[in-house]
Amino acid sequence: MKKTLCILLAALMLVGLAACGAEKKESKTEEGFAPSLDKSAKSQITIAGGYDNFEALETEFDRFNEFYPNVELKFTKVDDYNNMIGTVLNGNDAPDIYVNYSWMYGRDQYKSCIDHAEDLSDPSLKLDLDCVRDNIILNTNDGTLPMVPVFANTYGMLVNNDLFEKEGLSVPKTYKELVEVSKAFREKGYKSPMMGFTKEETTSLFTLTAYPYFCGTIADDKEAVKKFNALDPSAGEYTRPTLEKIDQFMKDGCADIDACSKIENNYDAVILRFFEGDVPMMTCSGDTVSGTKKRESRSEAFIAKPFAYSFVPVPMTDEGAYFLDMPNLQFSVNKNSTNLDMANEFMRFLITSPELNEMAKNKGLMSPTKDLSFNSMYAAFGDVPESRIMSPEEIGLTDDAVIQLRQAVYNVGTGAMTIDKAVAGFGTYTK
């Protein structure tokens, strides 16, 4: 019996070791990268962008150096990036990889940014593009892919989870619930249940709440999108439902515009006002969310009384919220790079779920990958059903046309214009 027992235990141990080995093997596969070049190769890779610093990317440099210890990678900031990157690409010190943006595509002044870009859809490059959400990958006229997202962005609201728990309320998931929750908070003494930046149009409270809703109204109407993009004056009517919604939103008392007008800017001031601890909901973009962690230590109120918070979509319909899914920052590879093989190798390393998720988490931005559950800050967006995920990339809305919507919504939200006047002004608004 003892001998039999020993044999059984030994067998179980072998099975356990085999399982561990399989688990490790699977984990290695999930990492998504295996070197394809000589590990002893020496090279220098320069990545250019507009950030003052890019610590999250430098962490990826360190991780890449575990595979290629003799490759030197550095990030270079280009001042006045949007206007100067074309000149830099045409110069002698052109970067190997550079930041690009979807809105640059098709604009003459940014032609160099596209012309210098390698086609990243080329199968021979073996980039794992399947790990990136399809709806934020740039659609081009010729089917090439000059850039790939490394961060994503969206609109939503920071939620003070502790306040909701304290007042016995649940984070709203429909517009009706948003109105009811706002009313409940007002009755409990909160002057403006929802706040946001209102001094200027850019990413204002009104744009952040209305733009996803607008995309939902126009997404399936190709003719409407065509007229909207052409700035056809008659296309102003397509904005009417959205303007009516934002008007109702303000009448329902979800936000107090006088309280919001005291917020000086849509980044630092928005975050620090939210950290005062008396704001249940604060509208902002994912860009703003990325700055929250570093600013916790700058808020005396938050230091004295920290609280749990998260970022969720704003529910502007009774069916639920829309998730406006947008690329934030994208990388292109300079096809004229003298280090092209190693530049592509770094991109093959970076464009995998583990690395993109890690970099996004370190930067505080939304990951472009298909699984958002790994980051509790953005997890709520991963729960939005596919039918309610909207992407300007897929809909085909141009930035110039969207400016018209944003200005109209801002004018109605602030009370500067009636809905009819805002509709009639479509096509005439300037930045």
FENRAVEN-V615588 format. One line per field, one symbol per residue. ss: DSSP state (h for helix, s for strand, l for the rest). phi: phi as a letter, one per 20 degrees, with the letter a starting at -180 (. if undefined). psi: psi as a letter, one per 40 degrees, with the letter a starting at -180 (. if undefined). A space follows every 10 residues. Layout:
ss = ???
phi = ???
psi = ???
This chain:
ss = lhhhhhhhhh hhhhhhhhhh hhhhhhhhhh hlllllllll llsssssssl llllhhhhhh hhhhhlllll ssssssslll hhhhhhhhhl llllllssss lhhhlllhhh hhhhhlslll llhhhlllhh hslhhhllll lllllllsss ssslssssss hhhhhhllll llllhhhhhh hhhhhhhlll lllsslllll llllhhhhhh hhhhhhhhll lhhhhhhhhl llhhhhhhhh hhhhhhhhhh hlllslhhhh lllllllhhh hhhhllllll ssssshhhhl lhhhhhhhlh hhhhllllss ssllllslls llsslsssss sssslllllh hhhhhhhhhh llhhhhhhhh hhhllsllsl llllllllhh hhlllhhhss lhhhhlllhh hhhhhhhhhh hhhlllllhh hhhhllllll l
phi = .fffffffff ffffffffff ffffffffff fmbcgddffe gdacddddad ffbbffffff gfffffecfe eedbdcedfl ggedfffffe efdffecbfc cgfffndgfd gffefeefff eggfflfeff eefgfdefed fdnfcfbcfd ccbadabfce ffffffemdd ffccfgffff fffffffeoe fcgccrfcfc fglfgfffee fgfggfedge dfffffffff lfgffgffeg gfffffffgf ffmfcdffff feffbecgff ffffffnddf ccfadfgfgf efgfegfedf ffffbfbebb ccfeedcfep eedeecfdcc dcdffeffdg ffffffffff ebggffffff ffendffeef ddffdffdgf ffeffgfded cgfefnfeff ffgffgffff fffenfcfff ffffegndfd f
psi = dddddddddd dddddddddd dddddddddd dehhieihee ihihhhhiae idigdddddd ddddeddgee hhhihhhhif dddeddddde adfiidiihi idedhehdef dddddehihe ehdedfigee eihdeehhhi deeigeihhe iiiiiahhhg ddddddefii hieidddddd dddddddeeh dgdhiihedi dhfidddddd ddddddeede gdddddddde fhdeeddeed dddddddddd defdihdddd eehdifcddd ddddedeehd hhiiidddde edddedeehd ddddgiihii hiihheieea iihhhiidhi hihheehefd dddddddddd gidddddddd ddeeihieie heedhddedd deehideehh hddddehidd dddddddddd dddeediidd ddddeheeii .
